Amino acid sequence: GGLAVVGIGLIAFAIYSWVVAVDTAVDEADALVIAARTVGFVPGHASAQMSWSGWRSRPMWRILVYSDEAQPQHRALVLVDGVNGDVREHFVEDNPEDWSQLA
């Protein structure tokens, strides 16, 4: 009885793994370019992080972008779909951080 339960569990996990498997067509450099076109200012420092969204674990790039000044005036967060490169969400704001002591 226990062997059948384990076998069914492994088969279910294999089917789930096959269903959620997708190719990531957009790499980090492509995601940074897409984010730079989206934010509306000249990008300076940026950071990219891969995350997964939804029960099917769709790959998403989270891009944090600062404007290109000595003390960045703007920052943005852009979510880029890792499969087709669509911008899922983006948020742009004035940079509330004070970097004057680093100059």
DSSP file with accessible surface (Angstrom, degrees, kcal/mol):
  #  RESIDUE AA STRUCTURE BP1 BP2  ACC     N-H-->O    O-->H-N    N-H-->O    O-->H-N    TCO  KAPPA ALPHA  PHI   PSI    X-CA   Y-CA   Z-CA
    1    1 A G     >        0   0   95      0, 0.0     4,-1.7     0, 0.0     5,-0.1   0.000 360.0 360.0 360.0 -43.6    0.0    0.0    0.0
    2    2 A G  H  >  +     0   0   53      1,-0.2     4,-2.4     2,-0.2     5,-0.2   0.868 360.0  55.3 -67.3 -35.3    2.7    2.5    0.9
    3    3 A L  H  > S+     0   0  149      1,-0.2     4,-2.6     2,-0.2    -1,-0.2   0.901 107.1  50.4 -64.8 -37.5    4.7    1.8   -2.3
    4    4 A A  H  > S+     0   0   61      2,-0.2     4,-2.7     1,-0.2     5,-0.2   0.908 110.0  50.2 -66.5 -41.0    1.6    2.7   -4.4
    5    5 A V  H  X S+     0   0  103     -4,-1.7     4,-2.4     2,-0.2    -2,-0.2   0.935 113.0  45.8 -63.4 -45.6    1.1    5.9   -2.5
    6    6 A V  H  X S+     0   0   87     -4,-2.4     4,-2.6     2,-0.2    -2,-0.2   0.924 112.8  51.1 -64.2 -42.2    4.7    6.9   -3.0
    7    7 A G  H  X S+     0   0   28     -4,-2.6     4,-2.3     2,-0.2    -2,-0.2   0.925 110.9  47.4 -61.4 -44.2    4.5    5.9   -6.7
    8    8 A I  H  X S+     0   0  119     -4,-2.7     4,-2.6     2,-0.2    -1,-0.2   0.911 111.7  51.7 -64.3 -40.3    1.4    8.0   -7.2
    9    9 A G  H  X S+     0   0   41     -4,-2.4     4,-2.4    -5,-0.2    -2,-0.2   0.920 110.6  47.4 -62.2 -43.2    3.0   10.9   -5.4
   10   10 A L  H  X S+     0   0  114     -4,-2.6     4,-2.4     2,-0.2    -2,-0.2   0.900 112.1  49.7 -66.4 -39.2    6.1   10.7   -7.6
   11   11 A I  H  X S+     0   0  107     -4,-2.3     4,-2.5    -5,-0.2    -2,-0.2   0.930 111.0  49.8 -64.8 -42.5    4.0   10.5  -10.8
   12   12 A A  H  X S+     0   0   57     -4,-2.6     4,-2.5     1,-0.2    -2,-0.2   0.919 111.4  48.8 -62.3 -41.8    2.0   13.5   -9.7
   13   13 A F  H  X S+     0   0  137     -4,-2.4     4,-2.6     1,-0.2    -1,-0.2   0.900 110.4  51.4 -65.4 -39.1    5.2   15.5   -9.0
   14   14 A A  H  X S+     0   0   58     -4,-2.4     4,-2.0     2,-0.2    -2,-0.2   0.914 110.6  48.3 -63.6 -42.4    6.6   14.5  -12.4
   15   15 A I  H  X S+     0   0  101     -4,-2.5     4,-2.4     2,-0.2    -2,-0.2   0.932 112.2  49.0 -64.2 -45.0    3.4   15.7  -14.2
   16   16 A Y  H  X S+     0   0   91     -4,-2.5     4,-2.3     1,-0.2    -2,-0.2   0.934 110.5  51.1 -59.3 -44.6    3.5   19.0  -12.2
   17   17 A S  H  X S+     0   0   45     -4,-2.6     4,-0.8     1,-0.2    -1,-0.2   0.886 111.0  48.3 -62.2 -37.8    7.2   19.5  -13.1
   18   18 A W  H  < S+     0   0  206     -4,-2.0     3,-0.3     1,-0.2    -1,-0.2   0.905 111.8  49.8 -69.0 -39.5    6.4   18.9  -16.8
   19   19 A V  H  < S+     0   0   51     -4,-2.4    -2,-0.2     1,-0.2    -1,-0.2   0.894 113.8  43.6 -67.8 -39.9    3.5   21.3  -16.8
   20   20 A V  H  < S+     0   0   23     -4,-2.3     2,-0.4    -5,-0.2    -1,-0.2   0.590  85.1 112.7 -86.3  -7.4    5.3   24.2  -15.1
   21   21 A A     <  +     0   0   71     -4,-0.8     2,-0.3    -3,-0.3    37,-0.1  -0.494  38.9 161.9 -71.2 121.7    8.5   23.9  -17.2
   22   22 A V        -     0   0   54     -2,-0.4     2,-0.3    35,-0.2    -2,-0.0  -0.981  38.8-112.3-135.8 151.1    9.0   26.9  -19.5
   23   23 A D        -     0   0  143     -2,-0.3     2,-1.0     1,-0.0    -2,-0.0  -0.661  22.2-132.6 -83.0 137.1   12.1   28.2  -21.2
   24   24 A T        +     0   0   70     -2,-0.3    59,-0.2     1,-0.2    60,-0.0  -0.803  31.0 171.7 -88.8 104.8   13.5   31.5  -20.1
   25   25 A A        +     0   0   73     -2,-1.0     2,-0.6    57,-0.8    58,-0.2   0.678  59.1  70.7 -88.2 -20.3   14.0   33.4  -23.4
   26   26 A V        -     0   0   13     56,-2.4     2,-0.1     4,-0.1    -1,-0.1  -0.880  69.7-163.1-103.4 117.2   14.9   36.8  -21.8
   27   27 A D     >  -     0   0   84     -2,-0.6     4,-2.4     1,-0.1     5,-0.2  -0.312  38.0 -90.0 -90.7-178.8   18.3   36.9  -20.1
   28   28 A E  H  > S+     0   0  100      1,-0.2     4,-2.3     2,-0.2     5,-0.2   0.903 124.9  50.3 -60.2 -43.1   19.5   39.5  -17.6
   29   29 A A  H  > S+     0   0   56      1,-0.2     4,-1.9     2,-0.2    -1,-0.2   0.917 111.4  48.5 -64.9 -42.1   21.0   41.9  -20.2
   30   30 A D  H  > S+     0   0   80      1,-0.2     4,-2.5     2,-0.2    -1,-0.2   0.906 110.6  51.5 -63.0 -41.9   17.8   41.8  -22.3
   31   31 A A  H  X S+     0   0    0     -4,-2.4     4,-2.5     1,-0.2    -2,-0.2   0.897 108.2  51.7 -63.9 -37.8   15.7   42.5  -19.2
   32   32 A L  H  X S+     0   0   54     -4,-2.3     4,-2.3     2,-0.2    -1,-0.2   0.902 109.9  49.1 -65.6 -38.8   17.9   45.5  -18.3
   33   33 A V  H  X S+     0   0   78     -4,-1.9     4,-1.9     2,-0.2    -2,-0.2   0.931 111.6  49.0 -65.6 -43.4   17.5   47.0  -21.8
   34   34 A I  H  X S+     0   0   24     -4,-2.5     4,-1.2     1,-0.2    -2,-0.2   0.927 112.4  48.6 -62.1 -42.4   13.7   46.5  -21.6
   35   35 A A  H  X S+     0   0    0     -4,-2.5     4,-1.9     1,-0.2     3,-0.4   0.907 107.8  54.6 -64.4 -40.5   13.6   48.2  -18.1
   36   36 A A  H  X S+     0   0   36     -4,-2.3     4,-0.6     1,-0.2     5,-0.3   0.878 108.6  48.9 -62.9 -36.5   15.8   51.1  -19.4
   37   37 A R  H  < S+     0   0  183     -4,-1.9    -1,-0.2     1,-0.2    -2,-0.2   0.775 113.2  49.5 -71.3 -23.4   13.3   51.8  -22.2
   38   38 A T  H  < S+     0   0   39     -4,-1.2    -2,-0.2    -3,-0.4    -1,-0.2   0.837  97.0  64.4 -85.9 -33.8   10.4   51.7  -19.7
   39   39 A V  H  < S-     0   0    9     -4,-1.9    -1,-0.1     2,-0.1    -2,-0.1   0.748  88.8-133.6 -74.1 -27.9   11.5   54.0  -16.9
   40   40 A G  S  < S+     0   0   76     -4,-0.6     2,-0.3     1,-0.3    -1,-0.1   0.644  74.1  78.2  87.4  10.2   11.6   57.3  -18.8
   41   41 A F  S    S-     0   0   35     -5,-0.3    -1,-0.3    25,-0.0    -2,-0.1  -0.952  93.8 -85.7-141.5 165.2   15.0   58.5  -17.6
   42   42 A V        -     0   0  103     -2,-0.3    26,-1.9    -3,-0.1     2,-0.2  -0.597  52.2-130.8 -72.6 119.5   18.7   57.7  -18.4
   43   43 A P  E     +A   67   0A  50      0, 0.0    24,-0.2     0, 0.0     3,-0.1  -0.463  32.9 168.7 -77.2 144.5   19.5   54.7  -16.2
   44   44 A G  E     +     0   0A  30     22,-3.7    24,-0.2     1,-0.5    23,-0.1   0.322  61.8  14.1-111.8-109.8   22.6   54.5  -14.1
   45   45 A H  E    S+     0   0A 144     22,-0.4    21,-2.9    20,-0.1    -1,-0.5  -0.408  72.6 175.9 -70.2 142.9   23.1   51.8  -11.6
   46   46 A A  E     -A   65   0A  52     19,-0.2     2,-0.4    -3,-0.1    19,-0.2  -0.981  18.5-157.6-146.7 157.1   20.7   48.8  -11.9
   47   47 A S  E     -A   64   0A  70     17,-2.3    17,-2.6    -2,-0.3     2,-0.4  -1.000   6.8-159.0-137.9 137.5   20.2   45.5  -10.3
   48   48 A A  E     +A   63   0A  21     -2,-0.4     2,-0.4    15,-0.2    15,-0.2  -0.951   9.5 179.9-120.3 138.8   18.4   42.4  -11.7
   49   49 A Q  E     -A   62   0A 106     13,-1.8    13,-3.1    -2,-0.4     2,-0.4  -0.998  23.0-133.1-138.3 131.7   17.0   39.5   -9.8
   50   50 A M  E     +A   61   0A  48     -2,-0.4     2,-0.3    11,-0.2    11,-0.2  -0.679  34.6 164.0 -83.1 133.7   15.2   36.4  -11.1
   51   51 A S  E     -A   60   0A  16      9,-3.1     9,-3.1    -2,-0.4     2,-0.4  -0.861  29.4-125.1-137.0 176.1   11.9   35.5   -9.3
   52   52 A W  E     -A   59   0A 166     -2,-0.3     2,-0.4     7,-0.2     5,-0.1  -0.974  18.4-157.0-130.4 144.1    9.0   33.3  -10.1
   53   53 A S  E   > -A   58   0A  60      5,-2.3     5,-2.5    -2,-0.4     3,-0.2  -0.954  47.4  -0.3-127.1 136.5    5.3   34.2  -10.2
   54   54 A G  T > 5S-     0   0   61     -2,-0.4     3,-1.6     3,-0.2    -2,-0.0   0.003  93.6 -63.5  83.0 172.4    2.1   32.2   -9.8
   55   55 A W  T 3 5S+     0   0  179      1,-0.3    -1,-0.2     2,-0.1   -35,-0.1   0.740 134.5  56.0 -70.8 -20.0    1.5   28.5   -9.2
   56   56 A R  T 3 5S-     0   0  106     -3,-0.2    -1,-0.3   -37,-0.0    -2,-0.2   0.396 109.0-127.3 -89.6   2.9    3.1   27.7  -12.5
   57   57 A S  T < 5 -     0   0   48     -3,-1.6    -3,-0.2     1,-0.2   -35,-0.2   0.932  30.7-166.4  54.1  55.8    6.3   29.5  -11.4
   58   58 A R  E   < -A   53   0A  71     -5,-2.5    -5,-2.3     1,-0.1    -1,-0.2  -0.565  25.5-112.7 -72.6 129.2    6.6   31.8  -14.4
   59   59 A P  E     -A   52   0A   3      0, 0.0    23,-2.7     0, 0.0    24,-0.5  -0.424  39.9-179.4 -68.7 134.9   10.1   33.4  -14.5
   60   60 A M  E     -AB  51  81A   9     -9,-3.1    -9,-3.1    21,-0.2     2,-0.5  -0.995  21.9-138.6-134.1 140.0   10.1   37.1  -13.9
   61   61 A W  E     -AB  50  80A  27     19,-3.5    19,-2.7    -2,-0.4     2,-0.6  -0.867  10.9-156.0 -96.4 130.0   13.0   39.6  -13.7
   62   62 A R  E     -AB  49  79A 101    -13,-3.1   -13,-1.8    -2,-0.5     2,-0.5  -0.941  15.6-168.8-102.9 115.9   12.8   42.3  -11.0
   63   63 A I  E     -AB  48  78A   0     15,-3.0    15,-2.6    -2,-0.6     2,-0.5  -0.929  11.4-165.0-113.2 122.1   14.9   45.2  -12.1
   64   64 A L  E     -AB  47  77A  66    -17,-2.6   -17,-2.3    -2,-0.5     2,-0.4  -0.936  17.2-173.9-103.5 123.0   15.8   48.1   -9.8
   65   65 A V  E     -AB  46  76A   3     11,-2.7    11,-2.4    -2,-0.5     2,-0.3  -0.967  12.4-165.6-125.4 133.7   17.1   51.1  -11.7
   66   66 A Y  E     - B   0  75A  32    -21,-2.9   -22,-3.7    -2,-0.4     9,-0.2  -0.869  32.3-103.7-109.8 151.7   18.5   54.4  -10.5
   67   67 A S  E     -A   43   0A   2      7,-2.4     2,-1.5    -2,-0.3   -22,-0.4  -0.276  37.8-102.3 -71.5 162.3   19.0   57.5  -12.6
   68   68 A D  S    S+     0   0  103    -26,-1.9     2,-0.3   -24,-0.2    -1,-0.1  -0.519  79.1 107.8 -93.4  70.1   22.4   58.4  -14.0
   69   69 A E  S    S-     0   0   88     -2,-1.5   -25,-0.0     1,-0.1    -3,-0.0  -0.911  81.5-107.5-131.7 165.6   23.5   61.2  -11.7
   70   70 A A  S    S+     0   0  106      1,-0.3    -1,-0.1    -2,-0.3    -2,-0.0   0.910 123.8  27.3 -59.8 -42.2   26.1   61.4   -8.9
   71   71 A Q  S    S-     0   0   72     -3,-0.1    -1,-0.3    32,-0.0    -3,-0.1  -0.925 105.7-125.0-115.9  99.4   23.2   61.5   -6.4
   72   72 A P        -     0   0    8      0, 0.0    27,-0.1     0, 0.0    25,-0.1  -0.171  20.9-165.9 -53.1 130.9   20.3   59.7   -8.3
   73   73 A Q  S    S+     0   0  106      1,-0.1    22,-2.5    21,-0.1     2,-0.3   0.705  70.4  31.6 -87.2 -25.9   17.2   61.8   -8.6
   74   74 A H  E     - C   0  94A  62     20,-0.3    -7,-2.4    22,-0.0     2,-0.3  -0.933  58.7-172.7-132.4 156.4   14.9   59.0   -9.6
   75   75 A R  E     -BC  66  93A  56     18,-2.5    18,-2.6    -2,-0.3     2,-0.3  -0.972   7.3-170.4-144.2 158.1   14.5   55.2   -9.1
   76   76 A A  E     -BC  65  92A   2    -11,-2.4   -11,-2.7    -2,-0.3     2,-0.5  -0.993  17.7-147.5-148.5 152.2   12.2   52.6  -10.6
   77   77 A L  E     -BC  64  91A  77     14,-2.4    14,-2.3    -2,-0.3     2,-0.4  -0.992  22.0-174.6-120.3 125.5   11.2   49.0  -10.1
   78   78 A V  E     -BC  63  90A   0    -15,-2.6   -15,-3.0    -2,-0.5     2,-0.6  -0.986  15.0-153.8-126.0 129.9   10.3   47.1  -13.3
   79   79 A L  E     -BC  62  89A  35     10,-3.0     9,-2.6    -2,-0.4    10,-1.0  -0.924  17.7-171.3-103.4 116.7    8.9   43.6  -13.5
   80   80 A V  E     -BC  61  87A   0    -19,-2.7   -19,-3.5    -2,-0.6     2,-0.2  -0.931  25.9-119.5-113.5 129.2    9.8   41.9  -16.8
   81   81 A D  E  >  -B   60   0A   0      5,-3.3     4,-1.5    -2,-0.5   -21,-0.2  -0.468  17.0-149.4 -65.4 128.0    8.4   38.6  -18.0
   82   82 A G  T  4 S+     0   0    0    -23,-2.7   -56,-2.4    -2,-0.2   -57,-0.8   0.606  90.4  50.1 -77.4 -10.6   11.3   36.1  -18.4
   83   83 A V  T  4 S+     0   0   39    -24,-0.5    -1,-0.2   -59,-0.2   -58,-0.1   0.896 130.4   6.9 -93.5 -48.7    9.5   34.2  -21.2
   84   84 A N  T  4 S-     0   0   79      2,-0.1    -2,-0.2   -59,-0.1   -60,-0.0   0.456  93.1-116.7-118.9  -3.3    8.3   36.9  -23.6
   85   85 A G     <  +     0   0   13     -4,-1.5     2,-0.1     1,-0.2    -3,-0.1   0.577  58.0 152.3  81.8   9.0    9.9   40.2  -22.4
   86   86 A D        -     0   0   92     -6,-0.1    -5,-3.3     1,-0.1     2,-0.7  -0.460  50.4-119.6 -71.0 144.8    6.6   41.9  -21.6
   87   87 A V  E     -C   80   0A  52     -7,-0.2    -7,-0.2     1,-0.2     3,-0.1  -0.774  29.6-176.2 -83.8 114.2    6.7   44.6  -18.8
   88   88 A R  E     -     0   0A 116     -9,-2.6     2,-0.3    -2,-0.7    -1,-0.2   0.902  65.1 -13.2 -78.1 -45.3    4.2   43.3  -16.2
   89   89 A E  E     -C   79   0A 133    -10,-1.0   -10,-3.0     2,-0.0    -1,-0.3  -0.984  59.3-172.8-151.7 155.5    4.5   46.3  -13.9
   90   90 A H  E     -C   78   0A 107     -2,-0.3     2,-0.4   -12,-0.2   -12,-0.2  -0.983   4.1-167.9-152.1 150.2    6.6   49.3  -13.3
   91   91 A F  E     -C   77   0A 120    -14,-2.3   -14,-2.4    -2,-0.3     2,-0.4  -0.986   5.8-172.8-140.1 124.1    6.9   52.0  -10.7
   92   92 A V  E     +C   76   0A  57     -2,-0.4     2,-0.3   -16,-0.2   -16,-0.2  -0.962  14.6 158.2-120.2 136.4    8.9   55.2  -11.0
   93   93 A E  E     -C   75   0A  61    -18,-2.6   -18,-2.5    -2,-0.4     2,-0.2  -0.968  47.0 -88.0-148.1 163.7    9.4   57.7   -8.2
   94   94 A D  E     -C   74   0A 117     -2,-0.3   -20,-0.3   -20,-0.2   -21,-0.1  -0.533  57.5-101.5 -68.1 143.1   11.8   60.4   -7.0
   95   95 A N        -     0   0   21    -22,-2.5    -1,-0.1    -2,-0.2   -21,-0.0  -0.537  33.6-169.5 -73.0 116.2   14.6   59.0   -5.0
   96   96 A P        +     0   0   89      0, 0.0     2,-0.2     0, 0.0    -1,-0.2   0.592  55.0 104.0 -82.7  -6.4   13.8   59.5   -1.3
   97   97 A E        -     0   0   74    -25,-0.1     2,-0.7     1,-0.1    -2,-0.0  -0.493  67.3-137.9 -79.0 143.0   17.3   58.4   -0.2
   98   98 A D        +     0   0  106     -2,-0.2     3,-0.2     1,-0.1    -1,-0.1  -0.885  30.0 165.5-102.1 109.6   19.9   61.1    0.8
   99   99 A W    >   +     0   0   65     -2,-0.7     3,-1.6     1,-0.1     4,-0.4   0.190  41.5 111.3-106.5  15.2   23.3   60.2   -0.6
  100  100 A S  G >  S+     0   0   57      1,-0.3     3,-1.2     2,-0.2    -1,-0.1   0.830  71.2  59.8 -63.7 -31.4   24.9   63.6    0.0
  101  101 A Q  G 3  S+     0   0  138      1,-0.2    -1,-0.3    -3,-0.2    -2,-0.1   0.673  99.7  59.2 -72.8 -10.5   27.3   62.2    2.7
  102  102 A L  G <         0   0  131     -3,-1.6    -1,-0.2     0, 0.0    -2,-0.2   0.550 360.0 360.0 -92.7  -7.3   28.7   59.8    0.1
  103  103 A A    <         0   0  114     -3,-1.2    -3,-0.0    -4,-0.4   -32,-0.0  -0.244 360.0 360.0 -72.3 360.0   29.9   62.5   -2.3
